[in-house]
Amino acid sequence: MLNKIIWRKTALMIVPALLLFCGCRNSADNEHRSFLQIGEFTINRISEVRTEVRDGAGRTLVLVPRDAPTPKDVAPQRLVRTPVQRVVAYGFFDVSTLRALGVLEDVLVGVTHPAEGWFIPEVRQGMAQGKIAYLGDSTSIDFERLKQQQPELVLTWDPAIIPMLDTLNIPCVITSTPTAMCLNARMRFVQFLAPFFGKEKEADAYFQRINNALMAIRERTVGAGLMPKVMWGDIYEKRVLVEPGNAWVGELVGLATSDYLFDDVYGTSCIEIAVERFLYSGEQADILFTYRDRNSGATSKAALARINPLLKNIRPFTHGKVYAPLPHYYQSGDRLDEILTEIAAILHPEVYPGYQYRYFVELPDTDTVPSGAGS
């Protein structure tokens, strides 16, 4: 465990140099690269008419241009014709990545959240027009409706649907991994999906934009006098979930000259830990980021304490600050540069004077009582 902590601290010291190196690749280099590893995802360009990719479940899919001959050594459910023209996407992350590539409006035909749960205009409009279908909750997909949408590709975090999609000969990509995405993988994931749509240049431009934002964050916060202690997670009825130190949020906190208190926790995003560990870190923390938004009760510190009484005595509730995501935050992955900058501004308001929050809100101590209430 000690070695892991030392490695993580050292890695954070060299992150800026690595990001600068990655960001300096020119477009010609990117066009001719034959192999790229992005966390647990890989892209291997075998030839002009064959690219092999490995998804988050370790499965290999083969990308072939639409007008190329069908390879004889590839099963139909592992063959993807490019550029893909019809996509079903399970998660907000997948949809926002399509938006970052500039293909969302053209390719998305199915989602697992109803229209009233969307803040992305292209999705709401597509559903209103009948182009994008609601396929049911992710735990109870209407596969007959999915088949009617004729997707050429399904993007999902759920490996359990692979057997059903295999019977339908519909390729799918698992976009989640057993371990949380590090910061570099999070900002580069768009480059993994780019070959499916022929949008490598757009993906590289997106990465460069995020990289520039990170370098700006590092430059602005490196001389900050304060080093706030930060937690990211929440206590639920039966379990406690946090972001591990290997997740992009933990790495960002370190990059922004702050101390992430779950730095020694390693594993998947929203990993479960003991409540005692959460409360122990809560005794030291200056800032808590909760997963909950106002629709799930995060309207004030008092409101969260009523839901989870154990929270009321931790330091962010008594002497620190608690921040909750605004409802559209989870659908704003294509604005990652803005999100990263906003988190840095929350950690170091002294070097971001007058910053206006767009993705998070600081919770007041108590809920505002409407005028005339109780009369």
C-alpha positions in Angstrom: 0.0 0.0 0.0 2.8 2.4 0.9 4.5 1.8 -2.5 1.2 2.6 -4.2 0.8 5.9 -2.4 4.4 6.8 -3.2 3.9 5.9 -6.9 0.7 8.0 -7.0 2.4 11.1 -5.5 5.3 10.7 -7.9 2.9 10.3 -10.9 1.1 13.5 -10.0 4.5 15.4 -10.1 5.1 14.3 -13.7 1.6 14.6 -15.0 2.1 18.1 -16.4 5.2 17.0 -18.4 3.3 13.9 -19.7 0.3 16.0 -20.7 2.5 18.5 -22.5 4.3 15.8 -24.4 1.0 14.2 -25.5 -0.4 17.5 -26.4 2.5 18.4 -28.7 1.9 15.6 -31.2 1.0 17.2 -34.6 -1.9 16.1 -36.8 0.5 14.2 -39.2 1.7 12.1 -36.3 -1.8 11.3 -35.3 -2.9 10.4 -38.8 -0.1 7.8 -39.2 -0.1 6.3 -35.7 -0.8 2.5 -35.9 -1.3 1.7 -32.2 -2.8 3.7 -29.3 -3.5 2.6 -25.8 -6.0 4.6 -23.7 -6.2 3.1 -20.2 -7.6 -0.4 -20.8 -8.8 0.5 -24.4 -6.6 0.0 -27.4 -6.7 0.9 -31.1 -4.5 -1.1 -33.5 -4.5 -0.1 -37.2 -3.6 -3.3 -39.0 -4.0 -1.8 -42.6 -6.0 0.8 -44.5 -9.0 -1.5 -44.4 -8.7 -3.1 -41.0 -8.5 -1.6 -37.5 -8.8 -3.7 -34.4 -10.0 -2.2 -31.1 -10.2 -3.6 -27.6 -13.0 -2.4 -25.4 -13.4 -2.1 -21.7 -14.3 -5.8 -21.3 -11.2 -6.9 -23.2 -13.1 -7.9 -26.3 -11.6 -7.3 -29.8 -13.8 -5.7 -32.5 -12.7 -5.2 -36.1 -13.5 -1.9 -37.9 -13.8 -2.1 -41.7 -14.8 0.6 -44.2 -18.3 0.3 -45.5 -17.2 -0.4 -49.0 -14.4 -2.9 -48.1 -14.8 -6.7 -48.6 -16.1 -8.6 -45.6 -13.2 -10.3 -43.7 -13.7 -14.0 -43.4 -12.1 -14.4 -40.0 -14.5 -12.0 -38.1 -17.8 -13.0 -36.6 -20.7 -10.6 -37.5 -21.2 -9.4 -33.9 -17.5 -8.3 -33.8 -17.5 -6.6 -37.2 -18.2 -2.8 -37.4 -18.6 -1.0 -40.7 -17.3 2.5 -40.6 -18.2 5.3 -40.4 -21.0 4.0 -38.2 -24.3 5.6 -39.0 -26.7 4.4 -36.3 -25.9 4.1 -32.6 -27.7 3.2 -29.4 -26.0 4.6 -26.3 -26.7 3.6 -22.7 -24.9 6.3 -20.7 -24.6 10.0 -20.5 -20.9 9.6 -20.8 -21.3 7.8 -24.2 -23.7 10.4 -25.5 -21.5 13.3 -24.5 -18.6 11.7 -26.2 -20.6 11.4 -29.4 -21.3 15.1 -29.0 -17.6 15.9 -28.5 -17.0 14.1 -31.9 -19.7 16.2 -33.6 -21.7 13.1 -34.6 -24.5 13.0 -32.0 -27.2 14.6 -34.1 -26.5 12.3 -37.1 -26.0 8.9 -35.5 -27.9 8.5 -32.2 -31.1 6.4 -32.5 -31.7 5.0 -29.0 -31.1 5.9 -25.4 -32.0 4.4 -21.9 -33.3 7.6 -20.3 -36.7 9.2 -21.0 -37.0 12.6 -22.7 -37.7 14.5 -19.5 -34.3 13.3 -18.1 -32.2 14.9 -20.9 -30.6 18.4 -20.9 -28.8 17.9 -24.3 -30.8 19.8 -26.9 -30.0 17.4 -29.7 -31.3 14.4 -27.7 -34.5 16.2 -26.7 -35.2 17.3 -30.2 -34.4 13.9 -31.7 -36.8 12.2 -29.2 -39.5 14.7 -30.0 -39.1 14.0 -33.7 -39.2 10.3 -33.2 -35.6 9.7 -34.5 -34.2 8.8 -31.1 -36.2 6.1 -29.2 -36.4 5.5 -25.5 -35.6 1.8 -25.1 -36.5 1.4 -21.5 -34.4 1.6 -18.4 -31.0 0.1 -18.7 -32.0 -2.8 -16.4 -35.1 -3.6 -18.5 -34.3 -2.9 -22.2 -37.0 -3.5 -24.8 -34.8 -5.5 -27.2 -37.6 -5.6 -29.8 -37.7 -1.8 -29.9 -33.9 -1.8 -30.0 -33.9 -4.1 -33.0 -36.4 -1.9 -34.8 -34.0 1.1 -34.5 -31.5 -0.9 -36.5 -28.4 0.1 -34.7 -25.0 -0.6 -36.2 -23.4 -0.3 -32.8 -24.4 -0.2 -29.2 -22.3 1.7 -26.6 -22.9 0.4 -23.1 -21.4 0.0 -19.7 -23.3 -3.3 -19.2 -21.5 -6.5 -20.2 -24.7 -8.5 -19.3 -26.3 -7.5 -22.6 -23.6 -9.0 -24.8 -25.2 -12.5 -25.3 -28.5 -10.9 -26.4 -26.8 -8.5 -28.8 -24.7 -11.4 -30.1 -27.8 -13.3 -31.1 -29.0 -10.2 -32.9 -25.6 -9.8 -34.6 -25.4 -6.2 -33.3 -21.8 -5.2 -32.3 -21.4 -3.5 -29.0 -18.6 -1.7 -27.2 -18.2 -1.8 -23.4 -17.2 1.7 -22.5 -16.6 1.1 -18.8 -13.7 -0.7 -17.2 -13.1 -2.7 -14.0 -10.9 0.2 -12.7 -11.8 3.8 -12.9 -10.5 5.9 -15.8 -7.4 7.9 -14.9 -7.3 11.5 -16.0 -5.3 10.8 -19.2 -7.8 8.0 -20.2 -10.8 10.2 -19.4 -9.6 13.0 -21.7 -8.4 10.6 -24.4 -11.5 8.3 -24.5 -12.8 10.4 -27.4 -9.8 9.2 -29.4 -10.9 5.6 -28.8 -14.3 6.2 -30.3 -13.1 8.4 -33.1 -12.2 5.6 -35.6 -15.7 4.3 -35.5 -16.9 7.5 -37.1 -13.8 8.7 -39.0 -13.4 11.7 -36.7 -9.8 11.4 -35.6 -9.0 15.0 -36.3 -12.0 16.2 -34.2 -10.9 13.9 -31.3 -7.4 15.2 -31.4 -8.6 18.8 -31.3 -10.9 17.9 -28.3 -7.9 16.3 -26.5 -5.8 19.4 -27.2 -8.5 21.6 -25.7 -8.6 19.6 -22.5 -4.9 19.4 -22.3 -4.6 23.2 -22.6 -7.1 23.5 -19.8 -5.1 21.2 -17.5 -1.9 23.1 -18.2 -3.6 26.3 -17.3 -5.0 24.8 -14.1 -1.5 23.6 -13.1 0.1 27.0 -13.9 -2.5 28.9 -11.9 -2.7 26.7 -8.8 0.9 25.6 -8.5 1.7 28.7 -6.4 -1.4 28.6 -4.3 -0.7 29.0 -0.6 -3.6 26.8 0.5 -3.8 23.0 0.0 -7.4 22.0 0.8 -8.3 18.5 1.8 -10.9 17.0 -0.5 -13.5 14.1 -0.4 -15.7 12.9 -3.3 -18.5 10.5 -2.5 -21.5 9.9 -0.2 -23.1 7.7 2.4 -26.2 5.8 1.2 -28.7 3.7 3.1 -26.7 0.4 2.8 -23.3 1.4 1.5 -20.7 4.2 1.2 -19.4 5.1 -2.3 -16.4 7.3 -3.2 -14.2 8.1 -6.1 -10.8 6.2 -5.7 -7.5 7.9 -6.0 -6.8 6.4 -9.4 -10.0 8.0 -10.8 -9.7 11.2 -12.9 -11.2 13.3 -10.1 -8.5 12.2 -7.6 -5.7 12.9 -10.0 -7.2 16.3 -10.8 -7.3 17.3 -7.1 -3.6 16.4 -6.9 -2.7 18.3 -10.1 -4.5 21.3 -8.7 -2.3 21.5 -5.6 -4.8 19.9 -3.3 -4.9 16.8 -1.1 -7.3 14.0 -2.1 -8.2 12.1 1.0 -9.0 8.8 -0.8 -5.7 8.8 -2.7 -4.8 5.4 -1.2 -8.1 3.8 -2.4 -7.8 2.0 -5.7 -10.4 0.4 -7.9 -13.6 1.2 -9.9 -15.4 4.4 -10.0 -18.0 4.7 -7.2 -16.1 2.1 -5.2 -17.5 1.0 -1.8 -15.6 1.6 1.4 -16.3 1.2 5.1 -18.3 3.9 6.7 -15.7 4.3 9.4 -13.1 5.2 6.7 -15.4 7.8 5.2 -16.0 9.4 8.6 -12.3 9.3 9.5 -11.5 11.3 6.3 -14.5 13.5 7.1 -12.8 14.7 10.3 -10.0 16.2 8.2 -11.7 17.3 5.0 -12.3 20.9 4.0 -14.4 20.2 0.9 -16.9 17.4 0.1 -18.2 16.8 -3.4 -21.4 14.7 -3.1 -22.8 12.6 -5.9 -26.3 13.7 -5.2 -27.9 16.6 -7.0 -30.9 18.7 -5.9 -33.3 16.2 -7.4 -31.9 13.5 -5.1 -32.0 15.7 -2.0 -28.8 17.8 -2.1 -30.5 21.2 -1.5 -28.6 22.1 1.7 -26.2 20.6 4.3 -29.2 20.2 6.6 -31.1 18.3 3.9 -28.2 15.9 3.3 -27.8 15.4 7.1 -31.5 14.5 7.4 -31.0 11.8 4.7 -27.7 10.6 6.2 -27.4 11.7 9.9 -23.8 10.4 10.1 -22.8 13.3 7.8 -23.8 16.1 10.1 -20.6 16.0 12.2 -18.0 15.7 9.5 -15.8 18.8 9.0 -17.2 19.9 5.6 -20.6 20.2 7.2 -19.4 22.0 10.4 -16.5 24.1 9.2 -16.0 23.4 5.5 -17.9 23.4 2.3 -20.1 20.9 0.4 -20.6 21.0 -3.3 -23.3 19.2 -5.4 -23.4 18.7 -9.1 -26.1 20.6 -11.0 -28.5 18.2 -12.8 -26.9 18.8 -16.2 -23.4 18.0 -15.0 -23.5 14.3 -15.8 -24.4 15.1 -19.4 -21.7 17.6 -20.0 -18.7 15.4 -20.7 -18.1 17.2 -23.9 -17.3 20.2 -21.8 -14.6 18.5 -19.7 -12.3 21.4 -20.0 -14.9 23.7 -18.3 -15.6 21.1 -15.7 -12.0 20.6 -14.8 -11.5 24.4 -14.5 -14.5 24.7 -12.3 -13.3 22.1 -9.9 -10.0 23.9 -9.7 -11.8 27.2 -9.0 -13.8 25.5 -6.2 -10.5 24.2 -4.7 -8.7 27.5 -5.1 -11.1 30.4 -5.2 -8.3 32.7 -4.3 -6.7 32.3 -7.7 -10.0 32.3 -9.6 -11.6 35.5 -8.3 -15.2 36.1 -9.4 -15.6 32.6 -11.1 -19.2 31.8 -11.9 -20.2 28.2 -11.3 -22.0 26.4 -14.1 -21.7 22.7 -13.1 -21.7 22.7 -9.3 -23.4 24.5 -6.5 -22.2 25.2 -3.0 -24.8 24.0 -0.5 -26.1 26.4 2.0 -26.3 25.4 5.7 -30.1 25.2 5.6 -32.8 25.3 3.0 -34.2 28.7 2.2 -37.7 29.0 3.7 -40.1 30.5 1.0 -41.6 33.9 1.9 -44.9 33.3 3.8 -44.2 29.7 4.6 -45.8 28.5 7.8 -48.2 31.4 8.0 
